[in-house]
């Protein structure tokens, strides 16, 4: 469900940007602005949450244990 919401918001934002860019009416700058705001404040946070919700953040941090594991892999 979340995946479809993200795709829908992406399509709406990109559609708003393209409509504002190619259409020549007086509020076209506002459409471009709303599209950019939609991308950066709605689509990107939703996408980031969707991709990271089941991940363990400690697996991606450079801790001493992870550095030691990386060094062991390089030796092999």
GUDRENMAR-370447 format. One record per residue (C-alpha): residue in one letter; y, x, z. Coordinates in steps of 0.5 Angstrom, whole numbers, always signed. Example, Ala and Ser with C-alpha at 12.3 -4.5 7.8 and 13.67 -1.06 7.14 Angstrom:
BEGIN
atom residu = a	y = -9	x = +25	z = +16 $
atom residu = s	y = -2	x = +27	z = +14 $
# end
This chain:
BEGIN
atom residu = x	y = +0	x = +0	z = +0 $
atom residu = x	y = +5	x = +6	z = +2 $
atom residu = x	y = +3	x = +9	z = -5 $
atom residu = x	y = +5	x = +3	z = -9 $
atom residu = x	y = +12	x = +2	z = -5 $
atom residu = x	y = +14	x = +10	z = -6 $
atom residu = x	y = +12	x = +9	z = -13 $
atom residu = x	y = +16	x = +2	z = -14 $
atom residu = x	y = +22	x = +5	z = -10 $
atom residu = x	y = +22	x = +12	z = -15 $
atom residu = x	y = +22	x = +7	z = -21 $
atom residu = x	y = +28	x = +3	z = -18 $
atom residu = x	y = +32	x = +9	z = -16 $
atom residu = x	y = +31	x = +13	z = -23 $
atom residu = x	y = +32	x = +6	z = -27 $
atom residu = x	y = +38	x = +6	z = -23 $
atom residu = x	y = +41	x = +13	z = -25 $
atom residu = x	y = +39	x = +12	z = -32 $
atom residu = x	y = +42	x = +5	z = -33 $
atom residu = x	y = +48	x = +8	z = -30 $
atom residu = x	y = +48	x = +14	z = -34 $
atom residu = x	y = +47	x = +10	z = -41 $
atom residu = x	y = +51	x = +4	z = -40 $
atom residu = x	y = +58	x = +4	z = -41 $
atom residu = x	y = +61	x = -1	z = -36 $
atom residu = x	y = +65	x = +0	z = -30 $
atom residu = x	y = +60	x = +0	z = -24 $
atom residu = x	y = +56	x = +5	z = -28 $
atom residu = x	y = +58	x = +11	z = -23 $
atom residu = x	y = +56	x = +6	z = -17 $
atom residu = x	y = +49	x = +5	z = -20 $
atom residu = x	y = +48	x = +13	z = -21 $
atom residu = x	y = +50	x = +14	z = -13 $
atom residu = x	y = +45	x = +8	z = -11 $
atom residu = x	y = +40	x = +11	z = -15 $
atom residu = x	y = +41	x = +18	z = -12 $
atom residu = x	y = +42	x = +15	z = -5 $
atom residu = x	y = +35	x = +12	z = -6 $
atom residu = x	y = +32	x = +18	z = -8 $
atom residu = x	y = +34	x = +22	z = -2 $
atom residu = x	y = +34	x = +17	z = +4 $
atom residu = x	y = +28	x = +13	z = +2 $
atom residu = x	y = +23	x = +16	z = -3 $
atom residu = x	y = +23	x = +23	z = -1 $
atom residu = x	y = +22	x = +21	z = +7 $
atom residu = x	y = +17	x = +16	z = +5 $
atom residu = x	y = +13	x = +21	z = +1 $
atom residu = x	y = +14	x = +26	z = +6 $
atom residu = x	y = +11	x = +22	z = +11 $
atom residu = x	y = +5	x = +19	z = +7 $
atom residu = x	y = +3	x = +26	z = +5 $
atom residu = x	y = +4	x = +29	z = +12 $
atom residu = x	y = +1	x = +23	z = +17 $
atom residu = x	y = -6	x = +26	z = +18 $
atom residu = x	y = -5	x = +33	z = +18 $
atom residu = x	y = -4	x = +38	z = +24 $
atom residu = x	y = +2	x = +42	z = +24 $
atom residu = x	y = -1	x = +48	z = +27 $
atom residu = x	y = -5	x = +49	z = +21 $
atom residu = x	y = +1	x = +51	z = +17 $
atom residu = x	y = +5	x = +55	z = +23 $
atom residu = x	y = +5	x = +62	z = +23 $
atom residu = x	y = +2	x = +63	z = +30 $
atom residu = x	y = -2	x = +70	z = +32 $
atom residu = x	y = -8	x = +66	z = +31 $
atom residu = x	y = -7	x = +64	z = +24 $
atom residu = x	y = -4	x = +71	z = +22 $
atom residu = x	y = -10	x = +74	z = +25 $
atom residu = x	y = -14	x = +70	z = +20 $
atom residu = x	y = -10	x = +72	z = +14 $
atom residu = x	y = -11	x = +79	z = +16 $
atom residu = x	y = -19	x = +78	z = +16 $
atom residu = x	y = -19	x = +75	z = +10 $
atom residu = x	y = -15	x = +80	z = +6 $
atom residu = x	y = -20	x = +85	z = +9 $
atom residu = x	y = -26	x = +82	z = +6 $
# end
